[in-house]
Amino acid sequence: MRKKLLSPILSSSFKILVIVFITVIYTGTSYSQNNKWSGKTPEEKATMMADRMKQNLSLSDDQYRQVYNLALEKAKMQSSNREKYKSMDKESRKSMKKQQREDFRKQLESILNQDQISKMKALRESHKGHKDGHKGMKNKNRDRVK
């Protein structure tokens, strides 16, 4: 009698269904946790940025403090502008963000020495290829005519 009760549970189609379900759940949760910047406070974002730059560019303690303060100012400005961005049209929002990025880079380059600036630019160039896969794949078919 026990075998009759367990036989539907152990059928191959049921096993396949369970495996597919687990795979879908696992994929969804791992994808949603990809963004390490979301949900962080401005202080945490500034610390992460300054730590990464200290590791990659060998910052002195004074440079680290300056980079941290600059990154904190940037993160606070971004979080305060988030609502303002929603009310702006796409082109003006884009140009405003571009101007803020350029200002940040200029201030950052005033803190760093020439070797660190060239190393930062080389790192930025090497990471450009990695970024394309994320946003590019998401919008890959957007412009395709149907």
N, C-alpha and C positions, 0 to 999 in steps of 0.2 A: 504494500500500500504506500509505503514511503517513496518508492521509486516512481510511482505514478504522479505523486505530488511534485517531485523535483524535476521530472523530465521536461516540462515546458520551460522551466527556469534555465535549464542547462542546454537548451537547443542552440544550434549554431547561429541562427538569425538573432536570437536574443543576445548572444555574446558579441556579435558584430555591432548591434545597436548600442550596447553598453560601451564598447571601445570607441565608437564614433562620438558618443555623448561626452565621454571623459576627454577626448581629444579637443572637442569644440570648447569645452569649459576651460581647459588648460590654456589653449591658444588665446582665448579672449582675455583671461586674467593676465597672462604674461604680456600681451600687447598693451593693455591699459596701464601697465606699470613702467613703460619705457621712458617716459619723460621724467628725468631726474630733477628738473627745475620746477615742476608744478607742485603747488601746495607748500612751497618753502617761503619763509619770511624773507624780507629784504636783507636782513642780517645774515641769514643762512646762505642766501645766494651770493652775497659779497664775500663771505668766508670761503665758499666753494671756489669762486673765481680767483681770489687772491692766493689760495692754497695751490690751485692748479698752476697759476703763473709762477709762483715761487718754485714749484717743483720743475717746471719746464724751462724757466728763464733764469734760474738761480738768483732770485731777488735778494737784496740785502734786507735787513730788518726795517730800515727806514723806508726803502722802496715798498716793502710789503705793507706797511701802515698806510702809505700814500695810495697804493693801489686799492687796498681795502676801503679806504674812505671814498675814493672815486667810484668804486663798484657799488658801495652802499648808496651813494647819492644817485647813481644810475638806476638801481633797483627800486628805490623809493619813488623816483620820478616816473618810472614805468608803471608801478602799481597805482600811483595817483592819476596818471593819464589814461588808464584803462577805460574808464567811463567816457572820457572825452573822445577817445578814438572811435567809440561806437556811434557817436553822433556826426562824425566827419565822413566825407565821401572818400572813396578808396584812394584816389590820386593824392589828395592833400594829406591823408594819413600816411601814405607811403613816403611822400617827400619830407614830412615832419620826422618820421622815424629815421630816414636816411640822414637828415641833418643832425639828429641826436647821435647817431652812430659816428658820423664824422667828427663831431665835437668831442665825443668820448675818446676816439682814437688819437686826436691831437693832444688831448690832455694826458693820455696814457704815454704817448711818445715823448712828452716833456719829462716824464718821470724816469723812463728807461734810457740806458746808454745805447750806442749804435749797435754793438754786438747783440744786445737783447732785442732791439727793434728788428734787425735782420733775421734773427732766429724766430721771432714771433711771426714775421711775414712768411717765412718758410713753412712754419707749422700751419698757418692759415691756408696756404696754397695746398699743402698736402692733405688737408681735411676737406677741401672743396669737393672732391670726388665722392666722399662719404655722404655728404649732405644731399646730393642730388637724388640718391636712391630713395630717401624718405619722402620728401615732398613731391618729387617727380613721379613716383609710382602712384601716389594717391590721385594725382590729377592727370594721369597719362592719357586718358580717353576723353578728357573734357572738351577739347577743341574738334573732335572728330565729328564729321557731318553724318547725321543719321538718315 
